[in-house]
């Protein structure tokens, strides 16, 4: 009688301890899962930023093409009419300034892309660390 009750009580105590440890592990996995979800959301936001930057880069590239076409037009005007050389020169200068401004804008876009790539790399490292923790 008494020894069986004591053995049962000890087993119940061990079972309770095991359940508490399991609950702790479950909470840890839940916390890590939430960290992974946050990292994924950050990656999604960074990807969205990257898409916007790429669209801006495409727009700037189109502007550069337009500026190049304007410069070519100015050069043809100079070749066709020497009498309007001063006017054509001013057009070419304006087109060059527009191209320089577009190049500056493109450089800024590339810097944004680089910053986003670095942020994505950091997030990937954090996600990898979280995945390593989940493997326990």
N, C-alpha and C positions, 0 to 999 in steps of 0.2 A: 503494500500500500503506500507507505510514506516515501520509500525510495523511488517508486514509479512516479509519484506526484512531483518529487524534486527533479527527477530526470525530465519529466514533461515541462516543468517550469523552466528548467535550464534551456531546453530546446525552444520553448516559446521566446525566451530572452534572446537567444542567438538568432532566431527568425526575425525578431523585432529589430535587432541590430543590423542584420543583413538588409532588411527592408529600408531602414534609415540610410544605409550606405547607397542602396540602389536609388533612392529618392534624391540623394545628393548628386549622384552621377547623372541622373535624369535632368536635374536643374542645370548642371554644368553643360550638358549637351544642348539644352534649350537655350542657354545664354550664348553658346557658341553658334547655334543656328541663327539666333537673332543678329549676332555680329556678322555672319555670312550674308544675311539678308540686307543689312545696312551696307556692306561692302558692294554687294551686287547693285543696289540702288545708286550708290555713288558712281559705280562704273557706268550705269545706264545714263546718269546725268552727264558724266564726262563724255560719253559717246554722243549724246545729244549736242553737247557743246562742240565736239569735233565735227559733227555734221554741219552745224551752223558755220563753223570756220571754213570748212571745205566749200560750202556754198559761196561764202564771201570770197574765197580764193578763186573760184570759178568766175565770179562776177568781175573781180579785178583783172583776171586773165582776159576776159572779154573786153574790158576797158583798154587794156594794153593793145589788143588787136585793133581796136577802133583807133587808138592813138597812132599806131603804126600806119594804118591806112591813111590817116590824115597827113602824116609826115610824107608818105609817098605821093599823095596828091600835091602837097606843097612843092616837093622836088620836081614833079612834072610841070607844074606851073612855072617854076624857075626856068626849066629847060625850054619850054614853049615860048616864053615871053621875057626876054632879058630886060625890057623896059619896066617890068613890074617886079624886078628882083628884090627891091627893098620890102615890098609888101609880102612877097612870098617868103622872104627870110623871117619876117615877123610871125607868119603862120607856122613855119617850121619850129621857131623858138617856142611858140605857145604849145605846139604839139609835143615838143621835147619836155617842156615843163609838166605837161599833163602826164607824159610817160613817166617822168621822175616821181611825180606825186603818186601815180599808180604803183610804181616800184616800191616806194616807201610804204604804201598801204599793204602791198603784197608781203613786204618784209615783216610788217607788224602781224599779219595773218600767220606767217610761218612761225613767228615767235609764239603766238597763241597755240598753234598746233604743237609746237615743241613742249610748251608748258602742259598741255593736255596729255601729251604722250608720257611725260614724266609723271603726271598725276595717275594715269592709268597704270604705269609701271609700279608705282607705289601701292596702288590698290591691289594689283595682282600679287605683289609680295605679301601684303596683309592677308589676302584671301588664301594664299598658299599656306601661310602660318596657321590660319584658322582651320584649313583642311587637315593639316598635320595634327592639330589638337583633336580634331574630330576622330582621327584614326585611333587615338589612344592606344 
